[in-house]
Amino acid sequence: MNLQKVFKNKTVLLTGHTGFKGSWLATWLQKMEAKVVGYSLPPSSKPSHIDELNLDIVNVEGDVRDLEKLKKTFSEHQPEIVLHLAAQSLVRPSYHNPIETYDTNVMGTLKVLEAARHCSSVRAIVNVTSDKCYENKEWPWGYRETDPMGGFDPYSSSKGCSEILTASFRNSYLPTTEYGDKHQVLLASARAGNVIGGGDWADNRLIPDAMRALAKGEALTIRSPRAIRPWQHVLEPLRGYLYLAAKLVEGDTSFAQGWNFGPFDENCLSVEQVLTKMKQHWADFSYNTEDNPFHEATFLKLDSSKAKQYLGFSPKLSIDDTLRLTSHWYREFYDTGKLLTHSQIDWYLDICKNQ
Ligand SMILES: NC(=O)c1ccc[n+]([C@@H]2O[C@H](COP(=O)([O-])OP(=O)(O)OC[C@H]3O[C@@H](n4cnc5c(N)ncnc54)[C@H](O)[C@@H]3O)[C@@H](O)[C@H]2O)c1
């Protein structure tokens, strides 16, 4: 699929552009000459990837819970594509702040959809949820798009709710049967796994915690060492979101549904296995384990057969590529202050072209 052709000169409203995935996506979109309007709270970390990147995009500081500001932003910029990534994105803080988590991830999503529905330029919306949206049965198989929504902890459940909300919103206001007749908008959702890569400085995430500890020469403290997750490089699910948005903006109604974008099966490793592999790419480091007072799923895997079959999406990066790119990014940043974001996107695009 020629993404550049689809995105060039399109106005894309990207929520969550100040976060980890959003900052990479804004960079990629800018490379494709899309006009990016970012809508988010200010960056929450220092350093901050989006600030370091210094991109030429429109930056709107706004809260997704603020419907009036959303409507004003839509009306002012008239986006054709909406990529909704803004969220309270972490499990642990969700236990401490359930109201903020649901308010942002559920009501915030509803407000983004509502503002988009009332903006006549919008043609495609992708709501980014999570692999954690599924009712977790701790079984060894990957979850399929047809499995029931669930979520034990507030974060996971808020993402399950966001999925249910998306389906209801589509049925109620943007049914594919009325597309082109009563409305012009296709709405889909995307579920990906544990994403890693450079430029993430969130607290309570394995890789940023490890990179911070390594750079300072300190020991790392981890919880749930045996928890198994589908680790993937940030560029992999972003490619899935872009493919999906491209299909929607081209008007293919069959894509207005939920999609999994998981990594290779071999990328499903325990936290402990990932740390052991990570050492090969940077340096030896020690870690302690502490009890996790909160419940977190121990096994989680996505079945992405549907995306492979219909979207032509399949992962490109092995776990070793993923960890190499990630540790290389942080090493370069901590050693020289240089950002590898652009060059890693170029390298990844080459891999995608040549495979
Ligand atoms: N990182 C992962 O491993 C992972 C895995 C699965 C799903 N996801 C989902 O992908 C999306 C992006 O994740 P991320 O890792 O970049 O998260 P992040 O925490 O790094 O960034 C979150 C972004 O949302 C914005 N935001 C938070 N609350 C907001 C509010 N009330 N109003 C406006 N903006 C707000 C932040 O400012 C930031 O830009 C999220 O929806 C997340 O749930 C992430």
PDBQT file of the ligand as one rigid body, heavy atoms in Angstrom, charges set to zero:
ROOT
HETATM    1  N1  LIG A 401       2.433   1.959  24.937  1.00  0.00    +0.000 N 
HETATM    2  C1  LIG A 401       1.856   0.780  24.890  1.00  0.00    +0.000 C 
HETATM    3  O1  LIG A 401       2.484  -0.270  25.137  1.00  0.00    +0.000 OA
HETATM    4  C2  LIG A 401       0.406   0.640  24.505  1.00  0.00    +0.000 A 
HETATM    5  C3  LIG A 401      -0.135  -0.655  24.347  1.00  0.00    +0.000 A 
HETATM    6  C4  LIG A 401      -1.466  -0.780  23.948  1.00  0.00    +0.000 A 
HETATM    7  C5  LIG A 401      -2.227   0.351  23.733  1.00  0.00    +0.000 A 
HETATM    8  N2  LIG A 401      -1.695   1.602  23.920  1.00  0.00    +0.000 N 
HETATM    9  C6  LIG A 401      -2.567   2.759  23.648  1.00  0.00    +0.000 C 
HETATM   10  O2  LIG A 401      -1.976   3.555  22.626  1.00  0.00    +0.000 OA
HETATM   11  C7  LIG A 401      -2.263   4.934  22.856  1.00  0.00    +0.000 C 
HETATM   12  C8  LIG A 401      -0.978   5.721  22.936  1.00  0.00    +0.000 C 
HETATM   13  O3  LIG A 401      -0.169   5.169  23.964  1.00  0.00    +0.000 OA
HETATM   14  P1  LIG A 401       1.195   5.813  24.424  1.00  0.00    +0.000 P 
HETATM   15  O4  LIG A 401       2.064   4.701  24.858  1.00  0.00    +0.000 OA
HETATM   16  O5  LIG A 401       1.680   6.746  23.400  1.00  0.00    +0.000 OA
HETATM   17  O6  LIG A 401       0.707   6.632  25.713  1.00  0.00    +0.000 OA
HETATM   18  P2  LIG A 401       1.401   7.875  26.435  1.00  0.00    +0.000 P 
HETATM   19  O7  LIG A 401       0.980   7.776  27.868  1.00  0.00    +0.000 OA
HETATM   20  O8  LIG A 401       2.845   7.921  26.131  1.00  0.00    +0.000 OA
HETATM   21  O9  LIG A 401       0.711   9.133  25.778  1.00  0.00    +0.000 OA
HETATM   22  C9  LIG A 401      -0.607   9.467  26.067  1.00  0.00    +0.000 C 
HETATM   23  C10 LIG A 401      -0.986  10.706  25.299  1.00  0.00    +0.000 C 
HETATM   24  O10 LIG A 401      -2.340  11.021  25.634  1.00  0.00    +0.000 OA
HETATM   25  C11 LIG A 401      -2.409  12.366  26.061  1.00  0.00    +0.000 C 
HETATM   26  N3  LIG A 401      -3.482  12.530  27.044  1.00  0.00    +0.000 N 
HETATM   27  C12 LIG A 401      -3.653  11.864  28.207  1.00  0.00    +0.000 A 
HETATM   28  N4  LIG A 401      -4.767  12.314  28.821  1.00  0.00    +0.000 NA
HETATM   29  C13 LIG A 401      -5.291  13.275  28.015  1.00  0.00    +0.000 A 
HETATM   30  C14 LIG A 401      -6.425  14.103  28.086  1.00  0.00    +0.000 A 
HETATM   31  N5  LIG A 401      -7.259  14.058  29.120  1.00  0.00    +0.000 N 
HETATM   32  N6  LIG A 401      -6.645  14.985  27.075  1.00  0.00    +0.000 NA
HETATM   33  C15 LIG A 401      -5.789  15.063  26.005  1.00  0.00    +0.000 A 
HETATM   34  N7  LIG A 401      -4.706  14.310  25.895  1.00  0.00    +0.000 NA
HETATM   35  C16 LIG A 401      -4.462  13.416  26.883  1.00  0.00    +0.000 A 
HETATM   36  C17 LIG A 401      -1.047  12.665  26.654  1.00  0.00    +0.000 C 
HETATM   37  O11 LIG A 401      -0.836  14.094  26.707  1.00  0.00    +0.000 OA
HETATM   38  C18 LIG A 401      -0.158  11.947  25.668  1.00  0.00    +0.000 C 
HETATM   39  O12 LIG A 401      -0.001  12.746  24.524  1.00  0.00    +0.000 OA
HETATM   40  C19 LIG A 401      -3.098   4.983  24.128  1.00  0.00    +0.000 C 
HETATM   41  O13 LIG A 401      -4.445   4.992  23.778  1.00  0.00    +0.000 OA
HETATM   42  C20 LIG A 401      -2.734   3.696  24.832  1.00  0.00    +0.000 C 
HETATM   43  O14 LIG A 401      -3.737   3.278  25.718  1.00  0.00    +0.000 OA
HETATM   44  C21 LIG A 401      -0.392   1.770  24.291  1.00  0.00    +0.000 A 
ENDROOT
TORSDOF 0
